[in-house]
């Protein structure tokens, strides 16, 4: 299908893929009712791959000096300048993840992103959740915690930050860290009523 686009490089390949994808709605009538679920799953996988590929694009553009040699003030501005439909928040998230994936301590999640197995939003959520609890992790357990979060993100696990923090501390937390956290939370859950001079409380 894309044989003639190989010589045109990635841009040509993506243009051809976009053209083919644009015809999909008009071709759905050919699909039996039992085939729609597979199409939905394939589209989801494609969206994840595209999200991760954009991270790789930013990393390569930065490393080659494409961004620094441009007229853009930042990598986010550069990405937005060439992505008419990308939201600024999504562009910033992509650039942040590209930077974080370059850090040796984040190799686990960097490999998942390079493999196209989780979205930028979920990868950033995983890193943010880890930041909430890494000070309470047992020494040397950060990589294990990040691996757990990465797996959760890959399988669609996306609970509130507090719930993930409890889960991580129960798995790889330092001694009594979960108990200390619970005690601290309980101390913040009380209410004290004080009468004021004007009669209000």
C-alpha positions as CSV (number, residue, x, y, z in Angstrom):
1,X,0.0,0.0,0.0
2,X,2.8,2.4,0.9
3,X,5.5,1.0,-1.4
4,X,5.9,4.1,-3.4
5,X,6.4,6.3,-0.4
6,X,9.6,4.7,0.9
7,X,11.8,7.0,-1.1
8,X,9.9,10.0,0.2
9,X,10.9,9.2,3.8
10,X,8.8,9.4,6.9
11,X,6.9,12.5,5.8
12,X,5.8,10.7,2.6
13,X,4.8,7.6,4.5
14,X,2.7,9.6,7.0
15,X,1.1,11.6,4.2
16,X,0.1,8.3,2.5
17,X,-1.1,6.8,5.8
18,X,-3.2,9.9,6.4
19,X,-4.7,9.7,2.9
20,X,-5.6,6.0,3.4
21,X,-7.1,6.7,6.9
22,X,-9.3,9.4,5.5
23,X,-11.1,6.8,3.3
24,X,-11.9,4.6,6.3
25,X,-15.3,6.0,7.1
26,X,-16.5,5.5,3.6
27,X,-15.3,1.9,3.6
28,X,-16.9,0.8,6.9
29,X,-20.0,-0.5,5.1
30,X,-17.8,-3.4,3.9
31,X,-17.2,-4.5,7.5
32,X,-19.3,-7.1,9.2
33,X,-20.8,-6.1,12.6
34,X,-18.3,-8.4,14.3
35,X,-15.4,-6.5,12.9
36,X,-16.0,-3.1,14.4
37,X,-14.4,-4.0,17.8
38,X,-11.1,-4.9,16.0
39,X,-11.1,-1.6,14.1
40,X,-11.6,0.3,17.3
41,X,-8.7,-1.6,18.9
42,X,-6.5,-1.0,15.9
43,X,-7.3,2.7,15.9
44,X,-6.5,2.9,19.6
45,X,-3.1,1.2,19.0
46,X,-2.4,3.6,16.1
47,X,-3.2,6.6,18.3
48,X,-0.7,5.4,21.0
49,X,2.0,4.8,18.4
50,X,1.5,8.3,16.9
51,X,1.7,9.9,20.4
52,X,5.0,8.1,21.1
53,X,6.4,8.8,17.7
54,X,5.9,12.5,18.3
55,X,8.1,12.2,21.5
56,X,10.8,10.5,19.4
57,X,10.5,13.3,16.8
58,X,11.1,16.0,19.4
59,X,14.1,14.1,20.9
60,X,15.7,13.8,17.4
61,X,15.0,17.4,16.5
62,X,16.6,18.6,19.7
63,X,19.6,16.3,19.5
64,X,20.4,17.4,15.9
65,X,20.0,21.1,16.7
66,X,16.9,21.5,14.5
67,X,15.0,23.3,17.3
68,X,17.9,25.5,18.4
69,X,18.6,26.5,14.8
70,X,15.0,27.5,14.2
71,X,13.2,30.8,15.0
72,X,11.2,29.1,17.8
73,X,11.8,30.2,21.4
74,X,11.5,26.6,22.7
75,X,10.9,23.0,21.7
76,X,7.2,23.5,22.6
77,X,6.9,26.5,20.3
78,X,8.7,24.6,17.6
79,X,6.3,21.7,17.8
80,X,3.3,24.0,17.9
81,X,4.6,25.9,14.8
82,X,4.5,22.7,12.8
83,X,1.4,21.1,14.4
84,X,-1.7,23.2,13.5
85,X,-4.1,20.9,15.5
86,X,-2.0,20.1,18.5
87,X,-3.1,21.7,21.8
88,X,-0.5,23.8,23.7
89,X,-0.9,21.6,26.8
90,X,-0.3,18.4,24.8
91,X,2.7,20.0,23.1
92,X,4.2,20.9,26.4
93,X,3.5,17.5,27.8
94,X,5.2,15.9,24.8
95,X,8.3,18.0,25.2
96,X,8.5,17.4,28.9
97,X,8.3,13.7,28.4
98,X,11.0,13.8,25.7
99,X,13.3,15.5,28.3
100,X,12.4,13.1,31.1
101,X,12.9,10.0,28.9
102,X,16.4,11.2,28.3
103,X,17.3,10.8,32.0
104,X,19.0,7.5,33.0
105,X,16.7,7.1,36.0
106,X,13.7,6.9,33.7
107,X,14.9,4.2,31.3
108,X,12.0,1.9,32.1
109,X,9.3,4.3,31.0
110,X,11.5,5.6,28.1
111,X,11.6,2.1,26.7
112,X,7.8,1.8,26.9
113,X,7.5,5.1,25.1
114,X,10.0,4.1,22.4
115,X,8.0,0.9,22.0
116,X,4.8,2.8,21.5
117,X,2.9,1.1,24.4
118,X,1.6,4.0,26.4
119,X,0.3,7.5,25.7
120,X,2.2,10.7,26.6
121,X,-0.5,11.6,29.1
122,X,-0.3,8.3,30.9
123,X,3.5,8.4,30.9
124,X,3.5,11.8,32.4
125,X,0.9,10.8,34.9
126,X,3.0,7.8,36.0
127,X,6.1,10.0,36.5
128,X,4.0,12.6,38.4
129,X,2.6,9.9,40.6
130,X,6.1,8.5,41.3
131,X,7.2,12.0,42.3
132,X,4.4,12.1,44.9
133,X,5.9,9.1,46.8
134,X,9.5,8.5,45.8
135,X,10.7,10.2,49.0
136,X,9.0,7.4,50.9
137,X,10.4,4.5,48.9
138,X,12.9,2.1,50.2
139,X,16.5,2.8,49.0
140,X,17.1,1.5,45.5
141,X,13.4,0.8,44.9
142,X,12.6,3.7,42.5
143,X,13.2,1.7,39.4
144,X,10.9,-1.1,40.7
145,X,8.2,1.5,41.5
146,X,8.5,3.1,38.1
147,X,8.2,-0.3,36.4
148,X,5.0,-1.0,38.4
149,X,3.6,2.4,37.4
150,X,4.6,1.9,33.8
151,X,2.8,-1.5,33.7
152,X,-0.3,0.1,35.3
153,X,-0.3,2.8,32.6
154,X,0.2,0.3,29.8
155,X,-2.8,-1.7,31.0
156,X,-5.1,1.3,31.5
157,X,-4.7,1.5,35.3
158,X,-5.3,5.2,36.1
159,X,-6.6,5.7,39.6
160,X,-6.2,8.9,41.6
161,X,-2.6,9.8,42.6
162,X,-3.3,9.1,46.3
163,X,-4.4,5.5,45.5
164,X,-1.4,4.8,43.4
165,X,0.8,6.3,46.1
166,X,-0.6,3.9,48.7
167,X,-0.2,1.0,46.3
168,X,3.4,1.8,45.6
169,X,4.3,2.3,49.3
170,X,2.7,-1.0,50.1
171,X,4.9,-2.7,47.5
172,X,8.3,-1.0,47.8
173,X,7.9,1.6,50.5
174,X,10.5,2.2,53.2
175,X,9.8,0.6,56.6
176,X,6.5,1.9,58.1
177,X,6.2,4.6,55.4
178,X,2.6,3.7,54.6
179,X,1.7,3.8,58.3
180,X,3.4,7.2,58.8
181,X,1.6,8.5,55.7
182,X,-1.8,7.3,57.1
183,X,-1.0,9.0,60.5
184,X,-0.2,12.3,58.7
185,X,-3.4,12.1,56.7
186,X,-5.5,11.5,59.8
187,X,-3.9,14.5,61.6
188,X,-5.1,16.7,58.7
189,X,-8.7,15.4,58.8
190,X,-9.9,17.1,62.0
191,X,-12.0,20.2,62.4
192,X,-11.7,22.7,65.3
193,X,-14.3,25.3,66.0
194,X,-13.1,28.6,67.6
195,X,-15.4,31.4,68.9
196,X,-14.4,34.8,67.6
197,X,-14.9,38.1,69.4
198,X,-17.6,39.2,67.0
199,X,-19.7,36.2,67.9
200,X,-18.9,34.2,64.8
201,X,-17.3,30.8,64.9
